[in-house]
Amino acid sequence: MIGRETRAVLFDLDGTLIDSAPDLGAAADKMRTDRGLDSYPLERYRPMAGAGARGMLGVAFGITPESPEFPELREEFFVAYERRMLLNTQVFDGVQALIEALRERGLLWGVVTNKSMRFTDPLTQAIPLFATAGAVVSGDTTPFAKPHPEPLYEAARRLGVPSEACIYVGDDERDIIAGRAAGMRTVAATYGYMGSQADSTLWQADASISSPLELLKLLISA
């Protein structure tokens, strides 16, 4: 059972706890319009929001991290996003109630994201939800980022629980790979971004949820 002997629940950030796509997409789209290009609708950016700069610049300009112009455009994107990252970002519906229910059950919780501390820290400090998080681990907190399991191990250490007593919830295949490698039970959040071609049934997660509060059903049924 997914909830058996669970002492803590860890979550990815973007696409799992918060909907940051409006600000991520707007930052990339401003780069387009600043260059005289047509604006794209948010729906074009949303599926790739979980991939951060790589995803947003891929949509906006059709480039990859291997493109020679990528590093310069990435820093421009970071600056544009930094200026507006709290304008339209919201906690997903049901997340606040989910966190409250987890705490009522005596479970610890935390965040493991590939977002750098440059963005994670101001975001989580500004949004009241995260005041009760026992661990917030960013993509550059350790020398590794997901799908490497070290960020998840670090979160478990900060919470003071063994990794096998944790559940990890995320909307990207890298989340599931990292969680499995860390010995955690994994849950695919299919309400997140996932990418336009993603098929979460291939990720080998222990379970999947189509809304945040569905996680409680998995815990209750355990």
Accessible surface in RSA format (square Angstrom, percent):
REM  Atomic radii and reference values for relative SASA: ProtOr
REM  Chains: A
REM  Algorithm: Lee & Richards
REM  Probe-radius: 1.40
REM  Slices: 20
REM RES _ NUM      All-atoms   Total-Side   Main-Chain    Non-polar    All polar
REM                ABS   REL    ABS   REL    ABS   REL    ABS   REL    ABS   REL
RES MET A   1   133.12  68.9  89.19  59.0  43.93 104.6  79.04  67.2  54.08  71.6
RES ILE A   2    18.14  10.3   9.18   6.8   8.96  21.6  11.79   8.5   6.35  17.2
RES GLY A   3    12.14  15.0   0.00   N/A  12.14  15.0   0.24   0.7  11.90  26.7
RES ARG A   4   144.57  60.7 136.89  69.8   7.68  18.3  51.73  70.7  92.84  56.3
RES GLU A   5   146.47  84.1 121.22  91.7  25.25  60.1  54.64 105.7  91.84  75.0
RES THR A   6    17.00  12.1   1.80   1.8  15.21  36.2   1.80   2.4  15.21  23.0
RES ARG A   7   122.87  51.6 119.72  61.0   3.15   7.5  44.64  61.0  78.23  47.4
RES ALA A   8     0.00   0.0   0.00   0.0   0.00   0.0   0.00   0.0   0.00   0.0
RES VAL A   9     0.00   0.0   0.00   0.0   0.00   0.0   0.00   0.0   0.00   0.0
RES LEU A  10     0.00   0.0   0.00   0.0   0.00   0.0   0.00   0.0   0.00   0.0
RES PHE A  11     1.70   0.9   1.70   1.1   0.00   0.0   1.70   1.0   0.00   0.0
RES ASP A  12    13.10   9.2  13.10  13.0   0.00   0.0   0.00   0.0  13.10  13.1
RES LEU A  13     0.33   0.2   0.33   0.2   0.00   0.0   0.33   0.2   0.00   0.0
RES ASP A  14    14.57  10.2  13.65  13.6   0.92   2.2   8.89  20.9   5.67   5.7
RES GLY A  15     0.00   0.0   0.00   N/A   0.00   0.0   0.00   0.0   0.00   0.0
RES THR A  16     0.00   0.0   0.00   0.0   0.00   0.0   0.00   0.0   0.00   0.0
RES LEU A  17     0.64   0.4   0.64   0.5   0.00   0.0   0.64   0.5   0.00   0.0
RES ILE A  18     0.00   0.0   0.00   0.0   0.00   0.0   0.00   0.0   0.00   0.0
RES ASP A  19    24.01  16.8  23.74  23.6   0.27   0.6   4.20   9.9  19.81  19.8
RES SER A  20     0.00   0.0   0.00   0.0   0.00   0.0   0.00   0.0   0.00   0.0
RES ALA A  21     0.24   0.2   0.16   0.2   0.08   0.2   0.16   0.2   0.08   0.2
RES PRO A  22    29.49  21.5  24.16  22.0   5.33  19.4  25.33  20.9   4.16  25.8
RES ASP A  23     0.00   0.0   0.00   0.0   0.00   0.0   0.00   0.0   0.00   0.0
RES LEU A  24     5.89   3.3   5.89   4.2   0.00   0.0   5.89   4.1   0.00   0.0
RES GLY A  25     1.63   2.0   0.00   N/A   1.63   2.0   1.63   4.5   0.00   0.0
RES ALA A  26    32.17  29.6  20.53  31.7  11.63  26.5  26.98  38.0   5.19  13.8
RES ALA A  27     0.61   0.6   0.00   0.0   0.61   1.4   0.61   0.9   0.00   0.0
RES ALA A  28     0.00   0.0   0.00   0.0   0.00   0.0   0.00   0.0   0.00   0.0
RES ASP A  29    16.88  11.8  16.81  16.7   0.06   0.1   6.90  16.2   9.97   9.9
RES LYS A  30   117.53  57.3 113.28  69.5   4.25  10.1  88.14  79.3  29.39  31.3
RES MET A  31     3.05   1.6   3.05   2.0   0.00   0.0   3.05   2.6   0.00   0.0
RES ARG A  32    20.45   8.6  20.45  10.4   0.00   0.0   0.00   0.0  20.45  12.4
RES THR A  33    62.49  44.4  45.41  46.0  17.08  40.7  35.85  48.2  26.63  40.3
RES ASP A  34    91.13  63.8  52.99  52.7  38.13  90.2  23.92  56.3  67.21  67.0
RES ARG A  35   109.61  46.0  77.90  39.7  31.71  75.5  47.50  64.9  62.11  37.6
RES GLY A  36    69.80  86.1   0.00   N/A  69.80  86.1  36.65 100.6  33.15  74.3
RES LEU A  37    77.27  43.0  69.17  49.5   8.10  20.4  71.20  50.0   6.07  16.3
RES ASP A  38   115.34  80.8 107.01 106.5   8.33  19.7  28.91  68.0  86.44  86.2
RES SER A  39    71.82  60.7  47.49  63.4  24.33  56.0  30.43  64.8  41.39  58.0
RES TYR A  40    46.34  21.6  37.89  21.6   8.45  22.0  15.43  11.6  30.91  38.1
RES PRO A  41    81.18  59.2  68.94  62.8  12.24  44.5  80.46  66.4   0.72   4.5
RES LEU A  42    56.54  31.5  46.56  33.3   9.98  25.1  49.31  34.6   7.23  19.5
RES GLU A  43   123.76  71.1 113.02  85.5  10.74  25.6  65.01 125.7  58.75  48.0
RES ARG A  44   126.69  53.2 111.15  56.7  15.54  37.0  34.02  46.5  92.67  56.2
RES TYR A  45     1.74   0.8   1.74   1.0   0.00   0.0   1.74   1.3   0.00   0.0
RES ARG A  46    77.19  32.4  77.19  39.3   0.00   0.0  41.80  57.1  35.38  21.4
RES PRO A  47    41.35  30.1  38.03  34.7   3.32  12.1  40.43  33.4   0.91   5.7
RES MET A  48    55.21  28.6  54.05  35.8   1.15   2.7  49.10  41.7   6.11   8.1
RES ALA A  49     1.79   1.6   0.15   0.2   1.63   3.7   0.15   0.2   1.63   4.3
RES GLY A  50    28.15  34.7   0.00   N/A  28.15  34.7   9.41  25.8  18.74  42.0
RES ALA A  51    17.50  16.1   5.92   9.1  11.58  26.3   8.13  11.4   9.37  24.8
RES GLY A  52    25.20  31.1   0.00   N/A  25.20  31.1  24.41  67.0   0.80   1.8
RES ALA A  53    11.66  10.7   5.01   7.7   6.64  15.1   5.01   7.1   6.64  17.6
RES ARG A  54   104.78  44.0  99.43  50.7   5.35  12.7  37.97  51.9  66.82  40.5
RES GLY A  55     2.65   3.3   0.00   N/A   2.65   3.3   1.98   5.4   0.67   1.5
RES MET A  56     0.21   0.1   0.21   0.1   0.00   0.0   0.00   0.0   0.21   0.3
RES LEU A  57     0.00   0.0   0.00   0.0   0.00   0.0   0.00   0.0   0.00   0.0
RES GLY A  58    25.67  31.7   0.00   N/A  25.67  31.7  15.90  43.6   9.78  21.9
RES VAL A  59    28.69  18.9  13.52  12.2  15.17  36.6  20.43  17.8   8.26  22.4
RES ALA A  60     1.56   1.4   0.00   0.0   1.56   3.5   0.00   0.0   1.56   4.1
RES PHE A  61    49.14  24.6  19.26  11.9  29.87  77.7  28.31  17.2  20.83  59.6
RES GLY A  62    65.14  80.3   0.00   N/A  65.14  80.3  32.33  88.7  32.81  73.5
RES ILE A  63    19.80  11.3  14.01  10.4   5.78  13.9  15.70  11.3   4.09  11.1
RES THR A  64    69.69  49.6  68.57  69.5   1.12   2.7  61.86  83.1   7.83  11.8
RES PRO A  65    56.91  41.5  39.29  35.8  17.62  64.1  39.39  32.5  17.53 108.9
RES GLU A  66   146.07  83.9 114.78  86.8  31.30  74.5  73.21 141.6  72.87  59.5
RES SER A  67    22.32  18.9  15.49  20.7   6.82  15.7   7.59  16.2  14.72  20.6
RES PRO A  68   129.88  94.7  97.68  89.0  32.20 117.0 109.88  90.7  20.00 124.3
RES GLU A  69    78.69  45.2  71.76  54.3   6.92  16.5  44.73  86.5  33.96  27.7
RES PHE A  70     7.69   3.8   7.69   4.8   0.00   0.0   7.69   4.7   0.00   0.0
RES PRO A  71    72.33  52.7  66.90  61.0   5.43  19.7  67.29  55.6   5.05  31.4
RES GLU A  72   139.75  80.2 129.29  97.8  10.46  24.9  50.89  98.4  88.86  72.6
RES LEU A  73    20.57  11.5  20.57  14.7   0.00   0.0  20.57  14.4   0.00   0.0
RES ARG A  74    94.11  39.5  94.11  48.0   0.00   0.0   8.31  11.4  85.81  52.0
RES GLU A  75    80.63  46.3  80.36  60.8   0.27   0.6  51.44  99.5  29.19  23.8
RES GLU A  76    61.50  35.3  53.69  40.6   7.81  18.6  36.53  70.7  24.96  20.4
RES PHE A  77     2.74   1.4   2.74   1.7   0.00   0.0   2.74   1.7   0.00   0.0
RES PHE A  78    48.92  24.5  48.92  30.3   0.00   0.0  48.92  29.7   0.00   0.0
RES VAL A  79    50.11  33.0  50.07  45.3   0.04   0.1  50.07  43.5   0.04   0.1
RES ALA A  80    16.60  15.3  11.33  17.5   5.27  12.0  13.64  19.2   2.96   7.8
RES TYR A  81     3.32   1.6   3.32   1.9   0.00   0.0   3.32   2.5   0.00   0.0
RES GLU A  82    68.18  39.1  53.94  40.8  14.24  33.9  20.33  39.3  47.84  39.1
RES ARG A  83   196.63  82.6 158.81  81.0  37.82  90.0  63.39  86.6 133.24  80.8
RES ARG A  84    54.78  23.0  53.12  27.1   1.66   3.9  16.05  21.9  38.72  23.5
RES MET A  85    11.41   5.9  10.39   6.9   1.02   2.4  10.39   8.8   1.02   1.3
RES LEU A  86    85.29  47.5  62.35  44.6  22.95  57.7  62.62  44.0  22.67  61.0
RES LEU A  87   116.34  64.8  92.07  65.9  24.26  61.0  93.52  65.7  22.81  61.4
RES ASN A  88    73.18  50.5  67.06  64.8   6.12  14.7  10.65  25.6  62.54  60.4
RES THR A  89    12.75   9.1   0.03   0.0  12.72  30.3   0.03   0.0  12.72  19.2
RES GLN A  90   117.55  65.7 115.24  84.2   2.32   5.5  41.22  87.7  76.33  57.9
RES VAL A  91    39.59  26.0  23.99  21.7  15.60  37.6  23.99  20.8  15.60  42.3
RES PHE A  92    36.86  18.4  31.27  19.4   5.59  14.5  34.44  20.9   2.43   6.9
RES ASP A  93   135.51  94.9 119.70 119.1  15.81  37.4  43.83 103.2  91.68  91.4
RES GLY A  94    24.31  30.0   0.00   N/A  24.31  30.0  11.96  32.8  12.35  27.7
RES VAL A  95     0.28   0.2   0.28   0.3   0.00   0.0   0.28   0.2   0.00   0.0
RES GLN A  96    87.79  49.1  87.22  63.7   0.57   1.4  46.76  99.5  41.03  31.1
RES ALA A  97    47.79  43.9  41.43  63.9   6.36  14.5  43.01  60.6   4.78  12.7
RES LEU A  98     1.89   1.1   1.89   1.4   0.00   0.0   1.89   1.3   0.00   0.0
RES ILE A  99     2.87   1.6   2.87   2.1   0.00   0.0   2.87   2.1   0.00   0.0
RES GLU A 100    84.68  48.6  82.24  62.2   2.44   5.8  27.32  52.8  57.36  46.8
RES ALA A 101    21.19  19.5  19.12  29.5   2.08   4.7  20.30  28.6   0.89   2.4
RES LEU A 102     0.00   0.0   0.00   0.0   0.00   0.0   0.00   0.0   0.00   0.0
RES ARG A 103   126.51  53.1 108.87  55.5  17.64  42.0  17.54  24.0 108.97  66.0
RES GLU A 104   150.68  86.5 110.14  83.3  40.54  96.5  49.78  96.3 100.91  82.4
RES ARG A 105   118.67  49.8  84.27  43.0  34.40  81.9  36.80  50.3  81.87  49.6
RES GLY A 106    62.15  76.6   0.00   N/A  62.15  76.6  35.48  97.4  26.68  59.8
RES LEU A 107    20.91  11.6  15.43  11.0   5.48  13.8  15.43  10.8   5.48  14.7
RES LEU A 108    77.38  43.1  74.84  53.5   2.54   6.4  77.38  54.3   0.00   0.0
RES TRP A 109     3.43   1.4   2.06   1.0   1.37   3.2   2.06   1.1   1.37   2.2
RES GLY A 110     0.00   0.0   0.00   N/A   0.00   0.0   0.00   0.0   0.00   0.0
RES VAL A 111     0.00   0.0   0.00   0.0   0.00   0.0   0.00   0.0   0.00   0.0
RES VAL A 112     0.07   0.0   0.07   0.1   0.00   0.0   0.07   0.1   0.00   0.0
RES THR A 113     3.41   2.4   2.83   2.9   0.58   1.4   0.00   0.0   3.41   5.2
RES ASN A 114    47.81  33.0  28.52  27.6  19.29  46.5  23.25  56.0  24.57  23.7
RES LYS A 115    27.08  13.2  15.23   9.3  11.85  28.2  18.86  17.0   8.22   8.8
RES SER A 116    32.96  27.9  29.91  39.9   3.05   7.0  27.59  58.8   5.36   7.5
RES MET A 117    79.84  41.3  77.51  51.3   2.32   5.5  50.83  43.2  29.00  38.4
RES ARG A 118    89.36  37.5  69.14  35.2  20.22  48.1  51.43  70.3  37.93  23.0
RES PHE A 119     7.83   3.9   7.83   4.8   0.00   0.0   7.83   4.7   0.00   0.0
RES THR A 120     0.00   0.0   0.00   0.0   0.00   0.0   0.00   0.0   0.00   0.0
RES ASP A 121    53.76  37.7  53.58  53.3   0.17   0.4  10.42  24.5  43.34  43.2
RES PRO A 122    46.91  34.2  41.24  37.6   5.67  20.6  45.11  37.2   1.80  11.2
RES LEU A 123     0.67   0.4   0.67   0.5   0.00   0.0   0.67   0.5   0.00   0.0
RES THR A 124    13.19   9.4   8.12   8.2   5.08  12.1   2.87   3.9  10.33  15.6
RES GLN A 125   147.66  82.6 110.00  80.4  37.66  89.7  48.18 102.6  99.48  75.4
RES ALA A 126    54.88  50.5  22.13  34.1  32.76  74.5  32.15  45.3  22.73  60.2
RES ILE A 127    22.34  12.7  20.47  15.3   1.87   4.5  20.95  15.1   1.39   3.8
RES PRO A 128   115.71  84.3  98.39  89.7  17.31  62.9 108.53  89.6   7.17  44.6
RES LEU A 129     7.74   4.3   0.92   0.7   6.82  17.1   4.12   2.9   3.62   9.7
RES PHE A 130    11.29   5.6   1.65   1.0   9.65  25.1   1.96   1.2   9.33  26.7
RES ALA A 131    92.19  84.8  49.56  76.5  42.63  97.0  62.51  88.0  29.68  78.6
RES THR A 132    55.63  39.6  34.27  34.7  21.36  50.9  39.74  53.4  15.89  24.0
RES ALA A 133    21.44  19.7   0.19   0.3  21.26  48.4   0.19   0.3  21.26  56.3
RES GLY A 134    43.32  53.4   0.00   N/A  43.32  53.4  23.79  65.3  19.54  43.8
RES ALA A 135     5.23   4.8   0.00   0.0   5.23  11.9   5.23   7.4   0.00   0.0
RES VAL A 136    38.33  25.2  25.53  23.1  12.80  30.9  25.53  22.2  12.80  34.7
RES VAL A 137     0.00   0.0   0.00   0.0   0.00   0.0   0.00   0.0   0.00   0.0
RES SER A 138     0.96   0.8   0.96   1.3   0.00   0.0   0.00   0.0   0.96   1.3
RES GLY A 139    13.10  16.2   0.00   N/A  13.10  16.2   4.33  11.9   8.77  19.6
RES ASP A 140    72.20  50.6  55.18  54.9  17.02  40.2  35.70  84.0  36.50  36.4
RES THR A 141    39.22  27.9  11.36  11.5  27.86  66.4  10.48  14.1  28.74  43.4
RES THR A 142    16.02  11.4   6.47   6.6   9.55  22.8  11.30  15.2   4.72   7.1
RES PRO A 143   124.38  90.6  82.15  74.9  42.22 153.5  96.17  79.4  28.21 175.3
RES PHE A 144    92.36  46.2  87.20  54.0   5.16  13.4  92.36  56.0   0.00   0.0
RES ALA A 145    43.48  40.0  31.31  48.3  12.17  27.7  31.31  44.1  12.17  32.2
RES LYS A 146    10.95   5.3   4.89   3.0   6.06  14.4   2.68   2.4   8.27   8.8
RES PRO A 147    59.17  43.1  55.53  50.6   3.65  13.3  55.68  46.0   3.49  21.7
RES HIS A 148    70.41  38.5  63.99  44.5   6.41  16.4  49.36  50.9  21.05  24.5
RES PRO A 149    25.60  18.7  25.60  23.3   0.00   0.0  25.60  21.1   0.00   0.0
RES GLU A 150    37.69  21.6  37.69  28.5   0.00   0.0   7.08  13.7  30.61  25.0
RES PRO A 151     0.71   0.5   0.71   0.7   0.00   0.0   0.71   0.6   0.00   0.0
RES LEU A 152     0.00   0.0   0.00   0.0   0.00   0.0   0.00   0.0   0.00   0.0
RES TYR A 153    76.10  35.5  74.88  42.6   1.22   3.2  48.78  36.7  27.31  33.7
RES GLU A 154    33.63  19.3  33.63  25.4   0.00   0.0   2.71   5.2  30.92  25.2
RES ALA A 155     0.00   0.0   0.00   0.0   0.00   0.0   0.00   0.0   0.00   0.0
RES ALA A 156     3.45   3.2   3.45   5.3   0.00   0.0   3.45   4.9   0.00   0.0
RES ARG A 157   137.06  57.5 113.10  57.7  23.97  57.1  76.16 104.1  60.90  36.9
RES ARG A 158   117.82  49.5  82.66  42.1  35.16  83.7  35.14  48.0  82.68  50.1
RES LEU A 159    18.53  10.3   2.41   1.7  16.12  40.5   5.88   4.1  12.65  34.0
RES GLY A 160    56.30  69.4   0.00   N/A  56.30  69.4  33.91  93.1  22.39  50.1
RES VAL A 161     9.96   6.6   0.86   0.8   9.11  21.9   3.51   3.1   6.45  17.5
RES PRO A 162    60.13  43.8  47.88  43.6  12.25  44.5  59.44  49.1   0.69   4.3
RES SER A 163    15.87  13.4  11.50  15.3   4.37  10.1   1.74   3.7  14.13  19.8
RES GLU A 164   112.09  64.4 102.24  77.3   9.85  23.5  50.40  97.5  61.68  50.4
RES ALA A 165     7.91   7.3   6.44   9.9   1.47   3.3   7.91  11.1   0.00   0.0
RES CYS A 166     0.00   0.0   0.00   0.0   0.00   0.0   0.00   0.0   0.00   0.0
RES ILE A 167     0.00   0.0   0.00   0.0   0.00   0.0   0.00   0.0   0.00   0.0
RES TYR A 168     0.00   0.0   0.00   0.0   0.00   0.0   0.00   0.0   0.00   0.0
RES VAL A 169     0.28   0.2   0.28   0.3   0.00   0.0   0.28   0.2   0.00   0.0
RES GLY A 170     0.00   0.0   0.00   N/A   0.00   0.0   0.00   0.0   0.00   0.0
RES ASP A 171     1.99   1.4   1.97   2.0   0.02   0.0   0.00   0.0   1.99   2.0
RES ASP A 172    33.68  23.6  33.68  33.5   0.00   0.0   7.10  16.7  26.58  26.5
RES GLU A 173    78.66  45.2  77.18  58.4   1.48   3.5  12.84  24.8  65.82  53.7
RES ARG A 174    64.60  27.1  64.60  32.9   0.00   0.0  31.29  42.8  33.31  20.2
RES ASP A 175     2.53   1.8   2.53   2.5   0.00   0.0   0.00   0.0   2.53   2.5
RES ILE A 176     0.04   0.0   0.04   0.0   0.00   0.0   0.04   0.0   0.00   0.0
RES ILE A 177    81.12  46.2  77.95  58.1   3.16   7.6  79.88  57.5   1.24   3.4
RES ALA A 178     0.00   0.0   0.00   0.0   0.00   0.0   0.00   0.0   0.00   0.0
RES GLY A 179     0.00   0.0   0.00   N/A   0.00   0.0   0.00   0.0   0.00   0.0
RES ARG A 180   114.29  48.0  95.08  48.5  19.22  45.8  22.14  30.3  92.15  55.9
RES ALA A 181    55.44  51.0  24.71  38.1  30.73  69.9  37.24  52.4  18.20  48.2
RES ALA A 182     2.48   2.3   0.00   0.0   2.48   5.6   0.54   0.8   1.94   5.1
RES GLY A 183    45.60  56.2   0.00   N/A  45.60  56.2  33.12  90.9  12.48  28.0
RES MET A 184     7.76   4.0   0.00   0.0   7.76  18.5   0.64   0.5   7.12   9.4
RES ARG A 185    44.35  18.6  43.96  22.4   0.39   0.9  36.90  50.4   7.45   4.5
RES THR A 186     0.00   0.0   0.00   0.0   0.00   0.0   0.00   0.0   0.00   0.0
RES VAL A 187     0.00   0.0   0.00   0.0   0.00   0.0   0.00   0.0   0.00   0.0
RES ALA A 188     0.95   0.9   0.95   1.5   0.00   0.0   0.95   1.3   0.00   0.0
RES ALA A 189     0.23   0.2   0.00   0.0   0.23   0.5   0.15   0.2   0.08   0.2
RES THR A 190    48.07  34.2  29.92  30.3  18.16  43.3  21.80  29.3  26.28  39.7
RES TYR A 191    50.22  23.4  21.19  12.1  29.03  75.5  29.49  22.2  20.73  25.6
RES GLY A 192    16.55  20.4   0.00   N/A  16.55  20.4   0.19   0.5  16.36  36.6
RES TYR A 193    13.88   6.5   2.82   1.6  11.06  28.8   4.49   3.4   9.40  11.6
RES MET A 194    35.19  18.2  23.96  15.9  11.23  26.7  19.31  16.4  15.89  21.0
RES GLY A 195    23.41  28.9   0.00   N/A  23.41  28.9  13.12  36.0  10.29  23.0
RES SER A 196    77.28  65.3  42.65  56.9  34.63  79.8  32.47  69.1  44.82  62.8
RES GLN A 197   165.74  92.7 136.22  99.6  29.51  70.3  64.60 137.5 101.13  76.7
RES ALA A 198    42.11  38.7   7.21  11.1  34.90  79.4  16.87  23.8  25.25  66.9
RES ASP A 199    66.59  46.6  58.09  57.8   8.50  20.1  25.05  59.0  41.54  41.4
RES SER A 200    18.03  15.2  10.82  14.4   7.22  16.6   0.32   0.7  17.71  24.8
RES THR A 201   114.97  81.8  82.18  83.3  32.80  78.2  82.15 110.3  32.83  49.6
RES LEU A 202   131.54  73.3 111.69  79.9  19.84  49.9 115.44  81.1  16.10  43.3
RES TRP A 203    16.83   6.8   9.58   4.6   7.25  17.0   4.78   2.5  12.05  19.5
RES GLN A 204   125.08  69.9 109.49  80.0  15.59  37.1  35.94  76.5  89.14  67.6
RES ALA A 205    28.61  26.3   4.18   6.4  24.44  55.6   4.18   5.9  24.44  64.7
RES ASP A 206    82.29  57.6  46.01  45.8  36.28  85.8  14.06  33.1  68.22  68.0
RES ALA A 207    23.02  21.2   9.87  15.2  13.14  29.9  23.02  32.4   0.00   0.0
RES SER A 208    64.98  54.9  46.24  61.7  18.75  43.2  10.93  23.3  54.05  75.7
RES ILE A 209     3.80   2.2   2.00   1.5   1.81   4.4   3.80   2.7   0.00   0.0
RES SER A 210    70.15  59.3  55.69  74.3  14.46  33.3  37.66  80.2  32.49  45.5
RES SER A 211    43.62  36.9  43.21  57.7   0.40   0.9  32.97  70.2  10.64  14.9
RES PRO A 212     7.97   5.8   7.84   7.1   0.13   0.5   7.97   6.6   0.00   0.0
RES LEU A 213    74.59  41.5  71.64  51.3   2.95   7.4  71.82  50.4   2.78   7.5
RES GLU A 214    49.68  28.5  48.26  36.5   1.42   3.4  11.68  22.6  38.00  31.0
RES LEU A 215     0.00   0.0   0.00   0.0   0.00   0.0   0.00   0.0   0.00   0.0
RES LEU A 216    29.12  16.2  29.12  20.8   0.00   0.0  29.12  20.5   0.00   0.0
RES LYS A 217   143.42  70.0 138.17  84.8   5.25  12.5  90.90  81.8  52.52  55.9
RES LEU A 218    39.86  22.2  39.39  28.2   0.47   1.2  39.57  27.8   0.29   0.8
RES LEU A 219     6.27   3.5   1.84   1.3   4.44  11.2   1.90   1.3   4.37  11.8
RES ILE A 220   120.82  68.8 100.49  74.9  20.33  49.0 103.07  74.2  17.75  48.2
RES SER A 221    71.63  60.5  46.68  62.3  24.95  57.5  47.78 101.8  23.85  33.4
RES ALA A 222    55.51  51.0   4.11   6.3  51.40 116.9  24.52  34.5  30.99  82.1
END  Absolute sums over single chains surface
CHAIN  1 A    10015.0       7640.1       2374.9       5424.9       4590.1
END  Absolute sums over all chains
TOTAL         10015.0       7640.1       2374.9       5424.9       4590.1
